[in-house]
Amino acid sequence: SYSTFTEGISLSGISEDISYAVSINRMDSKGISKTVSEPDKDAYHSLNVATKVIKYVNSNLEVGVSSYYVKADQDLDLGVQKSEAQIGFVNGYVYHKINDNWQYKIKLAYTSTHRSYDDGSGGEYDGELLLASWQNEINVNKFIKLVAGVDYQKEWAETQASIDESAYEIAPFAEAILKHKKFIFNNFIFTF
């Protein structure tokens, strides 16, 4: 291949009540193939950053946050066509065990995407995605567990060819699980 360099660093740790991890990776390439008949001199550059932190408040409560960012640039056909992409993602959650029969998890996530490309005419795309979820697990008795909650999703998108558009969805759900010492059987599933 042509000149290709990759670098990376990561750091992680855990204490009595906190765990964390951070990683950064970069790649730069001037092409992936030096074959004589059809050399590939398409340049590619990328940067990836990821983080994660979890706080254990007590044995029944934890809070977590994670994020991810990627930026990538690519030249195609010796720079005649170019593309660039940036994606950012943030996710957070709270897990709470109320008692031996009831626990829940709340999650929030946000993603932002930007893409631009130049193939002679050019173009751009910008998008956002918001996710929220609340899930409960309830042990009704020693034979039945109920999983119920609601998911929410909203998406926005904008391109040069169209106006700003958005869509959303709300999805409540419920599932009854029949438990036995030798098997677990999903008996009833209801989605509204």
C-alpha positions in Angstrom: 0.0 0.0 0.0 0.9 3.7 -0.1 1.8 5.5 3.1 -0.7 4.4 5.7 -0.4 5.4 9.3 -2.6 4.4 12.3 -2.3 5.7 15.8 -4.3 5.0 18.9 -4.5 5.5 22.6 -6.9 4.1 25.2 -7.3 4.6 28.9 -9.7 2.7 31.3 -10.1 2.2 35.0 -12.4 1.2 37.7 -12.8 2.1 41.3 -15.3 1.2 44.0 -18.1 3.3 42.5 -16.9 4.5 39.0 -15.7 2.9 35.8 -14.4 4.8 32.8 -12.9 4.2 29.4 -11.6 6.6 26.7 -10.1 5.7 23.3 -8.8 7.8 20.4 -7.8 6.3 17.0 -6.6 7.9 13.9 -5.9 6.6 10.4 -4.3 8.3 7.4 -3.7 6.6 4.1 -2.6 7.8 0.7 -4.0 4.7 -1.0 -4.6 1.0 -0.4 -3.0 -0.7 -3.4 0.3 -0.2 -5.3 -0.5 -2.8 -8.0 1.1 -1.9 -11.3 -2.0 -2.5 -13.5 -4.5 -0.5 -11.4 -3.0 1.4 -8.5 -5.5 2.8 -5.9 -4.3 6.2 -4.8 -7.6 7.2 -3.1 -6.7 9.0 0.2 -8.6 8.2 3.4 -8.4 9.9 6.8 -10.4 9.0 9.9 -10.6 10.0 13.5 -12.6 8.0 16.2 -13.1 9.1 19.8 -15.1 7.0 22.3 -15.8 7.6 26.0 -17.8 5.8 28.6 -18.4 6.5 32.3 -20.6 4.5 34.8 -21.3 5.7 38.3 -22.5 3.1 40.8 -24.4 5.2 43.3 -25.3 2.2 45.4 -26.0 -1.5 44.8 -29.5 -0.6 43.4 -28.7 2.5 41.4 -26.3 3.2 38.5 -26.0 6.1 36.0 -24.0 5.8 32.8 -23.0 8.1 29.9 -21.2 7.2 26.7 -20.2 9.0 23.6 -18.8 8.3 20.2 -17.5 10.7 17.5 -16.1 9.8 14.0 -14.8 12.0 11.3 -13.8 10.6 7.9 -12.6 12.1 4.7 -12.1 10.2 1.5 -10.8 11.2 -2.0 -12.0 9.0 -4.9 -10.5 8.9 -8.4 -7.4 10.9 -7.4 -9.5 13.6 -5.8 -12.1 14.1 -8.5 -14.7 13.0 -6.0 -14.5 13.8 -2.3 -16.7 12.9 0.6 -16.7 13.9 4.3 -18.7 12.4 7.1 -19.1 13.4 10.8 -21.2 11.4 13.2 -21.6 12.2 16.9 -23.5 10.0 19.4 -24.3 10.5 23.1 -26.1 8.0 25.2 -27.2 8.1 28.9 -29.1 5.8 31.2 -30.3 5.3 34.7 -30.8 1.9 36.1 -32.8 1.6 39.4 -33.7 -1.5 41.3 -36.6 -0.5 43.5 -36.9 -3.8 45.2 -36.6 -7.5 44.4 -39.7 -7.4 42.3 -39.3 -4.2 40.4 -36.5 -2.6 38.4 -36.5 -0.1 35.6 -34.1 1.5 33.1 -34.4 4.9 31.4 -32.3 5.6 28.3 -31.7 8.7 26.3 -29.7 8.9 23.1 -28.9 11.5 20.5 -27.1 11.1 17.2 -26.0 13.9 14.8 -24.9 13.1 11.3 -23.3 15.4 8.7 -22.3 14.2 5.2 -21.0 16.3 2.3 -19.8 15.0 -1.0 -18.5 16.5 -4.3 -19.0 14.4 -7.4 -19.3 17.4 -9.7 -22.6 18.6 -8.5 -22.0 18.5 -4.7 -24.4 17.7 -2.0 -25.0 17.6 1.8 -27.0 15.7 4.3 -27.7 16.7 7.9 -29.6 14.4 10.2 -30.5 14.1 13.9 -32.0 11.3 15.8 -33.4 11.4 19.4 -34.2 8.2 21.2 -35.8 7.7 24.6 -36.9 4.5 26.4 -38.4 3.6 29.7 -38.4 -0.2 30.4 -39.8 -1.8 33.6 -39.3 -5.4 34.8 -41.9 -6.5 37.4 -42.0 -9.9 39.0 -45.7 -10.3 39.5 -45.1 -13.6 41.3 -42.6 -16.5 41.1 -44.2 -17.7 37.8 -44.8 -14.4 35.9 -42.5 -11.5 35.0 -43.9 -8.5 33.2 -41.8 -6.3 31.0 -43.5 -3.1 30.0 -42.6 0.5 29.0 -42.5 2.9 26.1 -40.0 3.9 23.4 -39.9 7.2 21.7 -38.0 8.2 18.5 -37.8 11.4 16.6 -35.7 12.0 13.5 -34.9 15.2 11.5 -33.2 15.3 8.1 -32.2 18.0 5.7 -30.6 17.8 2.3 -29.8 20.3 -0.4 -32.4 18.6 -2.6 -35.3 18.8 -0.1 -36.7 20.9 2.7 -36.2 20.1 6.4 -38.3 17.0 7.2 -39.0 15.2 10.5 -40.8 12.1 11.8 -41.5 10.6 15.2 -42.8 7.4 16.7 -44.2 6.5 20.1 -44.3 2.8 20.9 -45.7 1.4 24.2 -45.0 -2.2 24.8 -45.8 -5.0 27.3 -44.7 -8.6 27.5 -45.6 -11.3 30.0 -43.0 -14.0 30.6 -44.0 -17.3 32.2 -41.2 -18.6 34.4 -40.5 -22.1 35.5 -37.5 -23.8 37.1 -36.7 -25.7 33.9 -37.7 -23.2 31.3 -38.7 -19.6 30.5 -41.5 -19.1 28.0 -42.6 -15.9 26.5 -46.4 -16.4 26.8 -47.9 -13.1 25.8 -46.5 -10.1 23.9 -48.5 -7.0 23.3 -47.3 -4.0 21.3 -49.6 -1.0 20.8 
